[in-house]
């Protein structure tokens, strides 16, 4: 047996592997490279002289020894986290409010489940979403009107704001299976010129496809708007136009054959989401845990996202 001792990080690795179901997703959740996580797992297996996960099996499956250590992780890690919250409450005093400003129109798909999970950990926090969608939520942080903002891009011009990466996602073009563009392997900016673009009723700077693709190409297609994602997809399915949405929002519609998706550009349109808070807010344990939980849950449960 090697001298490698069982550490908290090893238990975190086992729990991440179990909840994510793959080495790559678990590595992203833990801010590790896949190689580093694999090395850590091999060192742990060397220590016990036995495999912890079954080889060449998909989805990932634990051996009996791995399951025993996983059971330990499920008991110990919540206790450590709870003790950390208690210490933070004693050291920092009562947690304050957590008002969240949202820049993206479809973030509720993953934000609401994260908020529900968070409330069980910090029941005393007054957690709320600021109504409406804000083009630039950073002034709300500066004026004390919000403690956290979900934004598309980090802004280096704001040294007093702390940006925490959430995840990277792909915005895909959506159309009816019978649409002429469905025959293409991917869409370029000029493909949108003669189409009706169905979007949320928000400014262009809040639309990924406009901000990163069409506006730089000086293309401004005809528009039709709908408030709800399901309404946009129904219009697309009926051939009223095309849309561009994050891939995590459209899985069920694609699986059922209502719409088809195509990459925007040969390499796809990759976009990023960050959690922004003030420098002081970044030191608050209850805000840090909300960011960590939101990121971990998104990387685990959302289709087509990856770590930043």
Order of alpha helices (4+ residues) and beta strands (2+ residues): alpha-alpha-alpha-alpha-beta-alpha-beta-alpha-beta-beta-beta-beta-beta-alpha-beta-alpha-beta-beta-alpha-beta
